[in-house]
């Protein structure tokens, strides 16, 4: 545990938040956070709770949303909760109707809801729904939301922050085809649209995250022993982006990782099948 903490301190150095700048930026503003009942979304909501703003928290589980709302309502922020499975386009439309009825429009959209699946292609042959559901939440939902919300954000000179993953900037790896394809799809859409959005006066920020210790990673036992960023740390990253409006955040070590991905792509593509065959043989012999 001690070594792991040292690794995390090295990989994820502390972030200083200028609370005065953050409060000045968000005072009286309306913020939409998806995936807000746990993990990063919940933590971000708590970090903004002391600010006089309106938080719209969206997630699938109403009981958890109510718990978060009750916690925050004891502080400064006003909270509205909206239960919706964003994989359902009709639920997305209901959420959009609610937002469009707000008197002050929308100032900030934090696109955080997501779904992660780790499964080999061989184990996915009868699971096409793995690919449709990851695309539904990781790609189609934020696109559907933004196509409707862009006019509101343009009117208020707002800001969009997309919680992405470092995987979209590195070589694809086995067993993550559904997840990586869906996250890459929205990352590409968002980066392609960014120039147009910026020209409208809408700020755009992409957050490229490594492993984060959220409920999403619990099903993968191997991840429990790896260095992971905390939701609190991610909340600080997003909070800082709110007032700096920088176009992207990525860990300091990601750029060397991208360089390695380019330089050793051929070696990886040659070695990966052999590694997978050896693992498969090992399981059979075991």
N, C-alpha and C positions, 0 to 999 in steps of 0.2 A: 504494500500500500504506500509506503514511504517513497520507494523508487518511482511509483506511478505518479505521485504528487509532484515529484521533481520534474518528471517528463512533462506533465501538464503545465507547470510553471514556466518551463522552457518553451514549449510549443505555443502556449496561449498567455502571453504577458498581460499584466493588468491594464485596464482601460480606465482613464479618468473622464468622468462626466461633468461638464459645466452645467450645473443644475439651473443656474440663472438663465443661461441661453436656451436650455431645453424648455423651461417654463415660459419664457417670453415667446418662443416659437409656437407653443401649443395652447396658450391661454385662450379660452373661448373657441377652440377648434374642435372639429368632429373627426374621429379616428375610427376606421374600420379595421378590425383584426380578425382574420379567419384562423380556425384551429386554436381557439382561445380557451378551451376548457382544461388544457394540460400542457406540459412541456414549455416550449418557447413562447407560445401565444399567451399562456397564463402568466408566465414570469414577466413578460413585457407589460401586460395589463397592470400587474402589481407595481412595476417600476414607474408607471405613469399615473398611479392612483392619487398621488399627492398634488397633482396639477388640476387646475380648474378647466377641465375639458370634458368632452362627451365621448365616451368609449362605447363603440358598438361591437360587442363580442359575439362571434359566430362559431358554433360547433355542433356536432351531432348529438351530444349527450346533455340534455336539459338540466339534469340534476347537478352535474358538475358546473354548468354555467351559473346556476342559481347560487351555488356555494361561492364561486368567484365574485359574483355580483354583491352578495352579502358582505364579503370581506372588504371590497373596494368602497362600498357605499358608506362605510364608517369614516372615509377620508374625504378628499376634495372632489374627485371626479364624479360626474354623472355617468351612469351605466345603463345601457340598453342591451338586452340579450336576445338572440335570435337563434332558435334551434333549426338547423338545416343540414341535411346530407348534401353536400355540394356536388356529389356525383349525379344527382337528380336535377336535370335542367329546370323542371317545374319549381323545385324548391329554390333554385337560384333566382328564378323570376319573382318569387314571393319576396325574397330578400331585397331584390332590386326595387320592387314596388315600395317596400318599407323605406328604403334609403331615399328614393326620389320624393317621398312625402315630407322629408325633413325640411324645416324652414330655412336652415343655414347651409344646406347642401353637404358636401364632403370635402375634407382638406387633406386627409392622409389615408392611404390604403396600404396595409401591411399584408401581403399575400403569403400566408404561412401554412395553411392547411395542406397536408400531403399524405401520401401513402407509400410505404416502402415494402417491397417484396424481394426476398432472396430465394430463388428457385432455379435449378438447372433446366436447360431446354428439354432434356429427356424427361424430366418430371413435370414439364409444362404442356406436353403434347395434347392432353385432354383438358387443359385449363386456359383456353383462350380468354376466359373472363378475367384472368389476372392482368392481361394486357389492356382490356377495355376499361377496367376499373382504375388502373393506374393512370391511364390517359385521361379518364373522366375527371379525376380529382387534381392531378398534377398539371394538366394542360388545358382541357376544355373548360373547366370551371373558372380559372382565372381569366381566360380569354373572354368567356361569356360575361363575366362581371365587368371587365374593363371596357368592353365595347359599349356598355351602357353607362359606365361611370365616368368615362373620359370627359364628356361635356360638363359634368359637375366639377371635376377636378380642374378643367381648363378655366372655368368661371372663377374659382377660388385660388388659382395659381398654386395648385396642390402638389402632392408628392406621392409617388408609388415606390414602395420598397418590396422587392421580391426576395424571399428566403430560398436560395438555391443551394447547390452542393458542389464541392470541389470536383466531384466525379465528372461533371459536364466539361471540365477543362483538362481532364487527364484521359489516358487510354481507357477504353471500356474494358471491363473485367468479367470473367465468367460468372454465371449465376445471377447477374443483376440486369439482364436485358430489359425486362419490363420497366423497372424503376429508372434506369439510366436513360432509356429512350424517351420516357415521358417527361423527365426533368429537363433533358436536353431540348425537347420540343418547345417548352415554354421559355427556357432561357434564350433560345434562338429567336423566338417570336418577340420577346421583350427587348432584346438587344436590337433587333431589326426595327422595331417601332420606336425605340428611344429617341432617335434624332427628330422624328416627327412630333413626338410628345414634348420634347424639350423646346421645339419651335413654337408650340402652343403655350409655353410657360409652365409646363408640368415637369417637375424634377423627377428623375428616375435613379434608383439605386439597386444594384444587385449585390446580394450577400452570399458569398461562396463559402459554405460551411463544411468543416470536417465532421467527423463523428461527434454527435452531441448526445449527452446522456439523458435521453427522453424515453417515455414508454415505447416509442417506435422501435428502439433497438433491443428491447428485452427478449424477443423471440430468438435472437441470434446469440447463442451462448458465448461464442468466441469473442464477441465485442465487450463482454464484461471485464476482460483483462487488458483491453487496449486503452491508451490515453484518449480521453474524450473531453470535449468542451462542455461546460455546464450551461443549462438554460439561462442562468443568471448572467453569465458572461455574454451570451448571445443577446440578451436583453439590453446590455450596455452597448454592444456594437450597434444595435438598431437605434437606441436612444441617441447615440452620438451622431449617427447618420441623419437623424431627423433635423438637427440644427446645422450640421456641416453640409448636408445634401451632396456629399461626394458620390460619384457615379458607381463606385464599387468598393466592397471590402473583400479582401482575401487574406488568409494567414500569410505571415511573412515568408514561410517556407514553401508556399505553393509555386512561386515562380521557378525555383530550382527544380521542383517536381515536374513542372511542365517541360522544362528543358530536357530532363531525363526521359520523359515520355516520348519526346520527338527523337532523341538520339538513339534510344534503345527499343524503338517500336519493332523493328525487324527481329531483334533477339527475343523480345517478349512473344511475338506472334509465332516464332519457331518453338520456343520453350514451353509455352502454356499448354498446348495439346499433350506434350510428353508428361508434364506435371500432373495433368488431369487423369491421363491413362494410368500413371503410377499410383495415384490415390485410389482409383477404381480397383486396380489389382490388389492393393493393400486391403481394401474393404472386403473383397471376395475371399482373400486368404484368411482374413480375420474371422 
